[in-house]
Amino acid sequence: MKDRKTLVTQSGFNLVQVYSVNKGNDVIRTSYEVVDPEEDAIGRFGSLKEAQNFIEMLCLLKQQDQAV
């Protein structure tokens, strides 16, 4: 079972903290997902810093694309 919490929304992308829990509701793993505006996970990470770096890169790419 998974419990999800949106931490940040930036340029249409969501940074989501995902807790995997067992039947006793004990957290057995925490991971992070970057989700696009269509709610599809486009990146899964084991650390918050990696996920933050990825979402920042996506935002920069989006800005560059809009400037062209």
Secondary structure, 3 states (H helix, E strand, C coil): CEEEEEEEEECCEEEEEEEEECCCCCEEEEEEEEECCCCCEEEEECCHHHHHHHHHHHHHHHHHHHHC
